[in-house]
Amino acid sequence: MSITRKELTDYLDSLFEDFACPEDYSRNGLQVEGAEEVSTVAFAVDARQATFQAAAEQHAEFLFCHHGLFWGDGLPRIVGLNAKHIKTLIRNDISLYGMHLPLDAHTEIGNNAGLADVLGIPTDAREPFAFVRGVYAGVIANLPEPTTAGTLASILTKNMNSPFAVYGDETAPVLRVAIASGKSASEVMSAAKHGAQALITGELGHVEGILAQELGVQMITGGHYITETLGPKAVMAKVQARFPELQCVWLDAPTDL
């Protein structure tokens, strides 16, 4: 059983229409056009050679990624890695669909909504956070009950099956937490301004680490990749529910970053 590429693309577009971000530096939506008929859809975080090869091995005709191939003004030249990527997609007739900031921002299936779900934060307790290029990509909320930074890291580690670490004091009390996946440590000043005692993110830079210490905000990091797996997986569940005739596969390609 299969559906058309247009049916799938239109459905994905509809999922994100309320979170459109014209200022996003990603060229969101269908980026590479492959087979007209789709029976297998692959989902991943990154558009990279390992992912493309895995999609080909699964005989997928369509690949959804959080980080697509086309950024800013697009590919200046199709040489080197760019050529390798495009050749792999075209040779295997695989469509590539990318969705960046809208997938971070989505209040139901977004990366940050997913992290809030893991922590048991009710949806009605969440407030928008981390204004980036025209959208609020993250969330900030009071926890159901006070806890510590170390406990939050342990909950995330257990439920994400990947280590989360505290940069700061694991015993520090936390009632209000900010969540901004990926490379969002720069939101630490905004987190402090909005009363958060902790910021959950992917990567931590040197400057942001200093700011966190001086502001008294505990940084909880799990890596860029891991903190952005929940969104694509949630999209996969939506697609599978809407089109049960499709085979949906998750392609795991961690970077440990």
N, C-alpha and C positions, 0 to 999 in steps of 0.2 A: 504494500500500500504506500501511496505517496501523495504529496500535495505539491502545488506549484511554488516556485521560489517567491513569486509575488504574494501569494497567500501568507507565507511565513514572514516575509519582510513587512507586509502591511500590518500583521498582528504585532510584530515586535515594535514597529513605529508607534502603534496605538498604545502600547504599554508605557511609553515614555513621553507621550505628547504633552502631559501636564507638567513635565519636568524639563522641557526643552531649554537648551542653553546655547543660544546663538554665539555667545562669546567664548565658548569652549574651544581650546586649541586642538581638540580632536575633531576630525571630520566624521561625526557620528552618523550611523546608519550603514547602509550597504556600501562597502568600499571596493569590493572586487566581485564581479558578476560571474557566477559559475553555472552549473547545470540548471535547466529550467524546472526539472522535476526533482523533488527532495524526498528521500525516504529515511535518511539518517542525518541527524543534526548533532554536531559536537559542540561542547561548551568548554571554555578555558578562560584564564585570566589574561594571558599575554599572546599577542600575535608574534610568534617566533618560530624558527625553523623546526624545533623539536615538536611544537604543537601542530604545525602544518603536516609534518611527517606522520605524526600519530593520527591525525584526522584522515590522511590518505590510507593508512593501514586499516582504519575502521570503515573505509569506503564511504566516508561522510561526503555529502554533496554541499553541506552548509556548515560554517563555523562561526559561532558567536564568541567574541572576545571583549573583555573590558578595555584592554589596551589594544587598539587597532594598529594599522600600519601607517595611516595618513594623519599627519599632524601639521599644524600651521599652514604653510602654503603648499604642502604635499611633498612628494618625492622630487628633489631637484634633478636627479639622474637615476635611471634604472640600471645601475651597475653594482658590482660587488654583492653585498648581502641583500640589497634591495632587489637585484635581479634574481638571486637565488630564491628569495621569498616568493616573488611574483611567478617565477617559472614553476615552482612547486604547486602553487594554487591553480594556475592555468592548466598545467599538465594533468592534474587530477580532477579538473572541472569542479573545484571547490569555491563556493561563494564565501566571502569574508564580510562579517557584520561587526562593527565596533560601536561600543556605547560607553563613554567615559564618565564625565561629571553627572549626567542624569542618572546613571546607575549608582553613583555614590549618594545622590540626593533623594532617590525614590523612597517614600515613607513606608512602603510595604515590602518591596523586594530589593531595596538598596543595600549596599555593603554596610553602611552605618546602622540602618534599621536592623540588619541581621545581628550585628554585634550587641545592640541594645536588647534584642530578643534573647540572646545568650545570657545576658545578665538579668533577665527577668524584669526589665523596666517596662511598665505598662505604656501603651501607645499614647494614652491621654496625658501622660506625665512628661512627654518629650517636647522639647522646644527646638526650633531651628538654630543651627550653629555653623560657624565656619563659612562665611560668605565668600565665594570664589567665583569670579567671572560671571556674575549675574545670578547665581543660585546658592542656596544654603546647602552645602554638601554634607554637613555633619549634624549631630544632635547633641543636646545638652539636657540633663535631667537630674532631679533628685532621685536617689535610689529608694526602693521600698523601705529600707531600714539602713541605719549607719553600719559601716563595715570598715575594713582597712584596705590599703592599696595591695598588700600581699594577698589578701583573700580574693580580691577582684582578679588578680593575675592568675591565681590558682583555678578559679572558675573558668576563665578563658582557656587556660592550658588544658584542662580536662575536657571541655566541650569542643574545642577546636582541634584537639589531638596534636597540639604543637605548642612549644614553650613560649610563654609570655613572661617578660621580666620587668621588674620595677627599677627604675632609675630614680633613686631617692630613698625614702624611708618606708620599708614594707609595713611597719606598724602604724604609719600615719593614718588617722581617722579620715574616712571619706564619706560624705553624704551626697555631695553633688559631683557629677562626673561629666566630662565632655568627651565626645567620641568623634574622631575624624580619621578615617582609614588612610593607608598609604603613606605618602610623604607629606604629612600635615603637622609635623612638630612645630612649625612656625606659628601655629594657632595657640601656642602656650600663653601668650600675653592676653589674647582674647578669652581663653579659658579662665585665667585669673580674674580678669575684669568682670566676668559673669559669675563669679563666686564658686568656680569648680575647684575642688581640692586635688583632682587627678585628671589627666588627659590620656585617653587610650588612642594610640596611633600605630603606624607601622614602623617607620624609621625615626631615629633620633640623631640629629646632627650636633656637632660640638657647641655651636653658638646657642642652639635651643636648649642643650643640656645645662649650660651656665644660667640661662634665663630661668629655667625651671627651678634650679636650686635657689636662685635669688628671690623668686616669686613664691616659693613654697608650694609649688605644684608638683605632685608625684607623676612621673611619666611612666606609663605602662605600654611597652612595645612588644609586638609579636612578629614583626617583619612585614614589609610592604606586601609581599605575595599573599601570606596567610590572611591578613586583614581584608583582602579584597577577593577572597574566594566565595564568600557567602552570597554576594549579589548574583554572579553568574549561575551559581547553583539554584538560586531562587527563580531565576529566569527559566532555567531548564525545567524546573517543576511546573511552572506556568505553561510552558510550551507543551510538555507532555500531557498535562491535563486538558489543554485545548485541542491538541491533535494526538489522540491516543494511538493512531495508526503509525505515528513516527517512532523510530528508534532514536532515543536520546542518550548520548554518552558523555561522561565527564573525562576530560583530559587533564591529568595532574602533572604539572611541570614546575615544581618549586625551585626557587632561586636561593632560599635561605637569607634573603635580604628584606 
